[in-house]
Each structure stands twice: as C-alpha cells, then as structure tokens.
Amino acid sequence: MGLLEGKTALVTGGSIGIGLASAVRLAAEGAHVFITGRRRTELDAAVEMIGSAATAVTGDISSPADLDRLYETIRSRGRGLDVLFANASIAEFATLEQVTEEHFDRVFGINVRGMLFTVQKALPLLNDGASVILNGSTNADVGDDAFGVYAASKAATRSFSRTWANELKGRGIRVNTVTPGPTDTPGLTGLAAPEQVADFKSELAAQVPMGRLGRSEEIAAAVAFLASEQSSFMTGSSLYVDGGLNQI
Ligand SMILES: NC(=O)c1ccc[n+]([C@@H]2O[C@H](COP(=O)([O-])OP(=O)(O)OC[C@H]3O[C@@H](n4cnc5c(N)ncnc54)[C@H](OP(=O)(O)O)[C@@H]3O)[C@@H](O)[C@H]2O)c1
C-alpha cells in the first residue's frame, strides 16, 4: 500500500523539474494526480511518463479563468482534492537597480498572486483533512545578489503557509511549506546562459554543505511526506531540503 492510496492530488507546474518528480512520486504512492502548466508538449510528456494515474490540464496559474477551468475538471471527477502542491513559480535575476515594473509584476503575478488564487479557488474542493504544500525557497531567508524580487515572493509564500494553516485548521486541513535549496532542474539551468551553466551549477554546489545540488526526487520525497498522514502533526511549518545550506 502506498501512502496516498485513493487520494486525489494537484501539482501546479507538474510538467518538469520538482513538480514532475513530485507528481511521479505522489502517483507512485497511490494518488491520482492532476498536473498543470502552460506548455502542452511538456505536460503530454509528463502524462506519458506517469501513465493513467495522471491527468493534465493546460493553464497559467496567474489567470483566474484558467484556474476556474482547472478546478472544474477536478470537480467533475467527483472525489474532491486531498493534496494540493502549489509548486509553479518562475525565477529571474534583476538587481534593485535593474528591476522593472514588468519584472516585478511577472514574478509576483505568478509566484504570489497566482499561488494565492491557486489555493483560494481550491478551497471548495479540498476535502477535510487535506494537505496543502507550498513551494518556498532557501532564498527567502538570505540576500543573494540580483534575486530580491524572487526572494521576496518566496518570503510571501512562507508567510502564506502560516496564515492559511491557522485559517484552515478547523477543517483539519494542514498547510506547510517545502523549502528546497538549489536543485538541478530545467528552471535552475535556465537561470544561466548555456555556456555558463556548468560553472553556475558548480558555484552553487560549492556553497551547499553537502557539496552538491539537490535532485528533484529528494524534494519530492519531502512533498510525499507532507502530503501524507506521516506528517499528521505538522502545520504552518517549513521543511528544509537544502543539503544543510541554510542550517549549518
Ligand atoms: N530548482 C531550484 O533550485 C529551486 C530551489 C528552491 C525553490 N524552488 C522552487 O521549486 C518550484 C519548482 O522549481 P523548478 O526548479 O522545478 O522549476 P522549473 O523546472 O522551471 O519548472 C517550473 C514548472 O512550473 C510551471 N509553471 C511556471 N509558471 C507557470 C504558470 N504561470 N502557470 C502554470 N505553470 C507554470 C512550468 O511549466 P510551464 O513553463 O509550461 O508553465 C513547469 O512545469 C518553484 O516554486 C521554485 O521556486 C526551486
């Protein structure tokens, strides 16, 4: 028996990276997993990998209409939602001097506004005892150069998990943040120019006490733990999966 037999889960940004690894893991634990993302080709490849335990719905979490369509699809399955992993986010570098209104609106529009309405619009579907997991970042705690807007968006994420844990505790719904350190994903790779990717990853790995980047599957293991009854006494928490980066 898996940890999530018979459960229904949603992973936003479930087509690649940490979201895909989490969708694979939640399905392996017995859940039916809805995945969403903006690009159809990546979603189709993910469904091919996961098989009949996955349903893909194309959409942008910063679009309320897309979220309504997503939740209508989940509603029509008739089982509600037991696990919501609000994972979809974007990351872009800009120093304080370089930040534009467009940069701010793009990052906050997806990472903060999009995450908020992802969870708000799920409320009628969430079954009592459901688990909501927000994807944070070790960047929320530190002041890395040129990552200020992204870091602030992740600090907002961490804050949301505290408030929502309080607001939803009466329904037995737990809300936690998973907090990854640098993890080898297409998103991380995309932060550097192609000819600089290897150096960029080596520099990041050198900062991690364990001396390497995380693997998406390692974040997914923490997501499965938070999704399941194994974490039944955790809410409002942040679970760091960071190779010791922000710990030692
Ligand atoms: N990788 C790291 O080092 C790291 C570290 C700490 C935290 N995190 C967090 O972990 C999460 C996943 O990161 P990742 O590295 O796996 O990213 P990734 O490889 O870039 O994957 C991001 C996923 O989110 C989807 N997505 C992005 N914007 C979306 C939108 N507006 N609507 C719907 N889907 C959207 C993408 O699909 P489409 O592009 O097709 O929409 C994709 O499926 C993020 O919250 C990130 O902040 C990552």
The ligand as a Tripos MOL2 file, in Angstrom:
@<TRIPOS>MOLECULE
LIG
   48    52     1     0     0
SMALL
NO_CHARGES

@<TRIPOS>ATOM
      1 N1         15.3070   24.4620   -8.6960 N.am      1 LIG1
      2 C1         15.6940   25.0800   -7.5880 C.2       1 LIG1
      3 O1         16.8980   25.2340   -7.3200 O.2       1 LIG1
      4 C2         14.6710   25.5780   -6.5940 C.ar      1 LIG1
      5 C3         15.1160   25.9770   -5.3250 C.ar      1 LIG1
      6 C4         14.1960   26.4530   -4.4100 C.ar      1 LIG1
      7 C5         12.8550   26.5060   -4.7480 C.ar      1 LIG1
      8 N2         12.4510   26.1170   -5.9730 N.ar      1 LIG1
      9 C6         11.0160   26.1960   -6.2610 C.3       1 LIG1
     10 O2         10.5630   24.9490   -6.7440 O.3       1 LIG1
     11 C7          9.4820   25.1410   -7.6620 C.3       1 LIG1
     12 C8          9.7770   24.4220   -8.9510 C.3       1 LIG1
     13 O3         11.0240   24.8580   -9.4320 O.3       1 LIG1
     14 P1         11.7640   24.1020  -10.6240 P.3       1 LIG1
     15 O4         13.1860   24.4660  -10.4990 O.co2     1 LIG1
     16 O5         11.3170   22.6830  -10.6840 O.co2     1 LIG1
     17 O6         11.1520   24.9400  -11.8630 O.3       1 LIG1
     18 P2         11.0380   24.5780  -13.4250 P.3       1 LIG1
     19 O7         11.9670   23.4750  -13.7730 O.co2     1 LIG1
     20 O8         11.1790   25.8820  -14.1320 O.co2     1 LIG1
     21 O9          9.5150   24.0860  -13.5250 O.3       1 LIG1
     22 C9          8.5010   25.0210  -13.2830 C.3       1 LIG1
     23 C10         7.1530   24.3970  -13.5590 C.3       1 LIG1
     24 O10         6.1540   25.3740  -13.2810 O.3       1 LIG1
     25 C11         5.3690   25.6090  -14.4640 C.3       1 LIG1
     26 N3          4.9480   26.9960  -14.4660 N.ar      1 LIG1
     27 C12         5.7120   28.1120  -14.4280 C.ar      1 LIG1
     28 N4          4.9460   29.2150  -14.4590 N.ar      1 LIG1
     29 C13         3.6570   28.7670  -14.5130 C.ar      1 LIG1
     30 C14         2.4060   29.4290  -14.5730 C.ar      1 LIG1
     31 N5          2.3140   30.7530  -14.6130 N.pl3     1 LIG1
     32 N6          1.2950   28.6700  -14.6080 N.ar      1 LIG1
     33 C15         1.3620   27.3200  -14.5820 C.ar      1 LIG1
     34 N7          2.5260   26.6450  -14.5270 N.ar      1 LIG1
     35 C16         3.6600   27.3740  -14.5020 C.ar      1 LIG1
     36 C17         6.2950   25.2150  -15.6100 C.3       1 LIG1
     37 O11         5.5940   24.8600  -16.7880 O.3       1 LIG1
     38 P3          5.3260   25.9510  -17.9540 P.3       1 LIG1
     39 O12         6.5770   26.7630  -18.0870 O.co2     1 LIG1
     40 O13         4.9960   25.1440  -19.1640 O.co2     1 LIG1
     41 O14         4.1730   26.7660  -17.4750 O.co2     1 LIG1
     42 C18         6.9600   23.9900  -15.0110 C.3       1 LIG1
     43 O15         6.1060   22.8830  -15.0560 O.3       1 LIG1
     44 C19         9.3270   26.6640   -7.7920 C.3       1 LIG1
     45 O16         8.3480   27.1060   -6.8870 O.3       1 LIG1
     46 C20        10.6860   27.1710   -7.3640 C.3       1 LIG1
     47 O17        10.6300   28.4970   -6.8890 O.3       1 LIG1
     48 C21        13.3260   25.6480   -6.9040 C.ar      1 LIG1
@<TRIPOS>BOND
     1     1     2 1
     2     2     3 2
     3     2     4 1
     4     4     5 ar
     5     4    48 ar
     6     5     6 ar
     7     6     7 ar
     8     7     8 ar
     9     8     9 1
    10     8    48 ar
    11     9    10 1
    12     9    46 1
    13    10    11 1
    14    11    12 1
    15    11    44 1
    16    12    13 1
    17    13    14 1
    18    14    15 2
    19    14    16 1
    20    14    17 1
    21    17    18 1
    22    18    19 2
    23    18    20 1
    24    18    21 1
    25    21    22 1
    26    22    23 1
    27    23    24 1
    28    23    42 1
    29    24    25 1
    30    25    26 1
    31    25    36 1
    32    26    27 ar
    33    26    35 ar
    34    27    28 ar
    35    28    29 ar
    36    29    30 ar
    37    29    35 ar
    38    30    31 1
    39    30    32 ar
    40    32    33 ar
    41    33    34 ar
    42    34    35 ar
    43    36    37 1
    44    36    42 1
    45    37    38 1
    46    38    39 2
    47    38    40 1
    48    38    41 1
    49    42    43 1
    50    44    45 1
    51    44    46 1
    52    46    47 1
@<TRIPOS>SUBSTRUCTURE
     1 LIG1         1 GROUP 0 **** ****
